[in-house]
């Protein structure tokens, strides 16, 4: 299972890449593997206010529909429009071209409450 050391992770299987007060969010390799073939991604609207640990979008696969939770509070500042035509990017490149959106954080210290790679590895192995 691919768990990049430079990212943070939520217990709901989202990954976070921080750049100042902005973060990029996607689903982990573990999540995409559990979902199976992704066939649709509901992208949030730019400007949407999100609350930490609250559902803000969803991913549909051949197996199920899964909620995606905001790992931190903030405002959606960008979305990955490529997922409209190519939702399978979540399967083929979950940490690269398969990112879902970017969020401008309300409180950058919230990221400190997320798991590091070792913590996330322990979560999925138990």
Phi, psi and omega per residue, in radians:
X1 nan 2.273 -3.117
X2 -1.464 2.068 3.125
X3 -2.311 1.532 -3.109
X4 -1.015 2.360 -3.081
X5 -1.247 -0.352 -3.066
X6 -1.539 0.055 -3.113
X7 -1.889 2.896 2.977
X8 -1.931 2.777 -3.026
X9 -2.391 2.566 3.028
X10 -1.710 2.797 3.086
X11 -1.237 -0.152 3.090
X12 -1.661 0.173 3.023
X13 1.323 0.555 2.949
X14 -1.767 2.577 3.023
X15 -1.860 2.730 -3.099
X16 -2.370 2.251 3.016
X17 -2.008 2.089 -3.076
X18 -1.623 2.437 3.010
X19 -2.443 1.591 -3.064
X20 1.185 -2.221 3.129
X21 -1.593 0.140 3.121
X22 -1.971 2.607 3.058
X23 -2.287 2.645 2.972
X24 -1.855 2.437 -3.066
X25 -2.161 2.505 3.002
X26 -2.672 -3.060 3.060
X27 -1.779 2.625 -3.067
X28 -1.295 2.891 3.054
X29 -1.014 -0.720 3.097
X30 -1.042 -0.778 -3.121
X31 -1.127 -0.831 -3.113
X32 -1.130 -0.615 3.105
X33 -1.159 -0.701 3.117
X34 -1.178 -0.631 -3.128
X35 -1.231 -0.608 -2.997
X36 1.511 -2.775 -3.058
X37 -1.155 2.043 3.108
X38 -1.357 2.257 -3.100
X39 -2.018 -0.242 -3.132
X40 -2.785 2.422 3.046
X41 -2.189 2.115 3.047
X42 -1.484 1.913 -3.128
X43 -1.463 2.431 3.076
X44 -1.249 2.805 3.078
X45 -1.405 2.430 3.024
X46 -1.033 2.366 -3.105
X47 1.704 -0.183 3.117
X48 -1.160 2.279 3.047
X49 -1.453 2.294 3.125
X50 -2.119 2.612 3.094
X51 -1.895 2.492 3.125
X52 -0.981 2.377 3.087
X53 1.203 0.237 3.093
X54 -1.863 2.570 3.089
X55 -1.132 2.360 3.072
X56 -2.332 -0.082 3.064
X57 -2.935 -3.131 3.117
X58 -2.588 2.799 3.138
X59 -2.167 2.325 3.117
X60 -1.917 2.305 3.090
X61 -2.152 3.132 3.104
X62 -1.179 -0.296 -3.125
X63 -1.675 -0.660 -2.998
X64 -2.930 3.088 2.971
X65 -1.935 2.244 -3.088
X66 -2.130 2.357 3.066
X67 -1.274 2.560 3.024
X68 -1.954 2.277 -3.064
X69 -1.849 2.490 3.077
X70 -1.293 2.137 3.131
X71 -1.282 -0.356 3.105
X72 -2.495 2.879 3.065
X73 -1.473 2.597 3.097
X74 2.863 -2.757 -3.091
X75 -2.168 2.288 3.088
X76 -1.123 2.127 -3.087
X77 -1.891 -0.297 3.109
X78 -2.820 2.665 3.057
X79 -2.262 2.735 -3.141
X80 -1.574 1.546 -3.104
X81 -1.068 -0.356 3.118
X82 -1.061 -0.426 -3.129
X83 -1.224 -0.357 3.084
X84 -1.027 -0.778 -3.114
X85 -1.683 -0.339 -3.064
X86 -2.381 1.134 3.141
X87 -1.091 -0.369 3.141
X88 -1.141 -0.181 3.053
X89 -1.047 -0.474 3.081
X90 -1.114 -0.541 3.095
X91 -1.428 -0.804 -2.999
X92 -1.392 -0.495 -3.086
X93 -2.608 1.112 -3.016
X94 -1.070 -0.476 -3.103
X95 -1.750 0.040 -3.114
X96 -2.176 -1.820 -3.097
X97 -1.150 -0.200 -3.128
X98 -1.622 0.323 3.083
X99 -1.114 2.677 -3.085
X100 -1.726 -0.933 -3.106
X101 -2.763 3.008 3.028
X102 -2.041 2.530 3.139
X103 -2.251 2.310 2.958
X104 -1.479 2.025 -3.028
X105 -1.269 2.452 3.027
X106 -1.276 -0.630 -3.100
X107 -2.475 1.793 -3.060
X108 -1.075 -0.337 3.130
X109 -1.267 -0.280 3.120
X110 -1.043 -0.504 -3.115
X111 -1.099 -0.434 3.132
X112 -1.126 -0.352 3.133
X113 -1.478 -0.057 3.136
X114 -1.521 2.839 -3.115
X115 -1.365 2.553 2.949
X116 -1.507 -3.136 -3.074
X117 -1.032 -0.737 3.140
X118 -1.136 -0.714 3.109
X119 -1.130 -0.689 3.128
X120 -1.211 -0.698 3.105
X121 -1.044 -0.752 3.113
X122 -1.099 -0.678 3.130
X123 -1.062 -0.839 -3.057
X124 -1.384 -0.326 3.106
X125 -1.461 -0.238 -3.135
X126 -1.766 nan nan
